[in-house]
Amino acid sequence: MTRHLRKVGTNSGNNGCPTLYEHPATGDYVVQGNRLTDPAELAQLDGLTSQEGAVTVPRELLANFGPTESVHVAQWIDFNEFDSMFVSLQHSAWRLETRRRYASDETTDTYGQFARGEQVVWDLDDPWCVERREQVALGKRFERVRILDEPPTAGQLYLLDNGRRNVAAGENIRVMSRSLAQEHRLPDEDFWIFDSRVVALLHFDSDDEMTRVELITNPVDVVRYAQVREAAWHFATRYDQEQR
């Protein structure tokens, strides 16, 4: 269905370019401007696909006619896109784990071994481990801090054992008590930070199943999560010290 656009404003006089339009029903904006064609400049754009284009617009067009109110609109991605971020990242990925259990863990054979009191046998050549080692070999860094209750829950004890697998795949794992996390006002949120520029906030339901992944790219919000990372990493200890 063809969308009906409303002309918001232009700095171009009568030639129609550049101009800003709005789709009233959705609040989306359409920008009309000169195409960006320089290959070196296009190469600097993140993830530009063959179906996408880029145009150049003067700053005053957006300043004069762009929206002035700040509106948070959640940006959701599917699990496949989320998984791809662990390959497309350039430098680093950092995780905060705060939950007392993860329902998906309890469906695995390794959790069954752990629950029966057996030695857990980790497959270090499964696709996840292979991919992580490949990325680490490219110079990328993977780190996480796991929050532990006092005493740790069964799910957290399982993840402490799972730390052997993480480390073997090239990750750096630290842990922190929940009381210390609360003392330093760390949030009860699970999230990843990729390249210190985008946050993937993980959403869970009441049954501890991960349901959705929300991307956060606003620089102010990303800095807030980066501050959480700095505090958590500073006060956490190596995971293997917790097992002694």
Sequence and secondary structure as in RCSB ss.txt:
>XXXX:A:sequence
MTRHLRKVGTNSGNNGCPTLYEHPATGDYVVQGNRLTDPAELAQLDGLTSQEGAVTVPRELLANFGPTESVHVAQ
WIDFNEFDSMFVSLQHSAWRLETRRRYASDETTDTYGQFARGEQVVWDLDDPWCVERREQVALGKRFERVRILDE
PPTAGQLYLLDNGRRNVAAGENIRVMSRSLAQEHRLPDEDFWIFDSRVVALLHFDSDDEMTRVELITNPVDVVRY
AQVREAAWHFATRYDQEQR
>XXXX:A:secstr
     EEEEESSTTS  SEEEEETTTTEEEEE EE   HHHHTTSTT  TT   EE  HHHHHHHS  S     E
EE HHHHHHHHHH SSEEEEEE  S  GGGGGSHHHHHHHTT      TTSHHHHHHHHHHHTT EEEEEEEE S
S  HHHHHHHHHHHHHHHTT EEEEEEHHHHHHTT  S EEEEETTTEEEEEEE TTS EEEEEEE  HHHHHHH
HHHHHHHHHH EEHHHHT 
